[in-house]
């Protein structure tokens, strides 16, 4: 019974996989979209680094001098 249920579940998936034609090659992304992504990514990385640096400086200022 378990093999029958497993076969019934696998059969439609196998048939669906066999019936599909070769996928089309992906469409190339627009250069402006890529440029916007790079600018935003680098900007967020710089801001994140600046926030970490600023937080580290505040922690060092709060330490009592011995």
C-alpha positions, 0 to 999 in steps of 0.5 A, spaced: 500 500 500 505 504 501 509 503 495 502 504 491 501 511 494 508 513 493 508 511 486 501 515 485 505 521 488 511 520 484 508 519 477 505 526 476 511 529 478 515 524 473 510 526 467 510 533 468 518 533 468 518 529 462 513 533 458 517 540 459 521 542 453 528 545 454 528 552 458 529 558 455 536 562 456 535 567 461 534 574 459 540 579 460 538 584 466 538 591 464 545 595 466 541 600 469 538 595 474 545 592 475 548 599 477 542 601 482 543 594 485 551 595 486 550 602 488 545 600 493 549 594 496 555 598 497 552 604 500 548 599 505 555 596 506 559 602 508 553 605 512 553 598 516 561 599 517 560 606 519 555 604 524 559 598 527 565 603 527 561 608 531 558 604 536 565 601 537 568 608 539 562 609 543 564 603 547 571 605 548 569 612 550 565 609 556 570 605 559 573 608 565 580 610 565 585 606 570 
